[in-house]
Amino acid sequence: MGDVSPVVNRRVLLKAAGVVATLTVVAGCSSRGESSPATEVDIEQIRAAADAAVAAGEVPVGGAAFLEDVKAVVTQPTAGDYKVFSDVCHHANGRVSRVDPDTGDLVCVLHGSVFDPATGAVKAGPSPRGLDSLAPTATPSPA
Ligand code: FES
């Protein structure tokens, strides 16, 4: 009780709403109009896991929390600005599972691709594209 500020909760909830909207679009493209109950479960799992990680203070500024069970990573590149990405690397489906301690960049340890923690963009390595964003880039204003 009292361990999570209302600002953080509101921000996480709004970000989570963006996760649902983003993944719904992705699911629509990949399933060609057919709904996928499994995807809906995944979206809820990602939202719950991201919310829990932020609420528990597991996402430090300049760091990340790796949500292995839902294949996602939550970053906080600047104070109060949370981003959620798929942790699946587009090179060979490796998992992004490390933060470079010198730069704060996300790293796929399989072949060393490096990703920007604020945008998911590739900064180095063989990945042909960045990490899939699971949240809007705009930061909602706290009430
Ligand atoms: S699978 Fe990520 S760099 Fe190869």
Residues whose N, C-alpha, C, O or C-beta is under 5 A from the ligand:
A	BS01	FES	C89 H91 A92 N93 G94 C108 L110 H111 G112 S113 S127
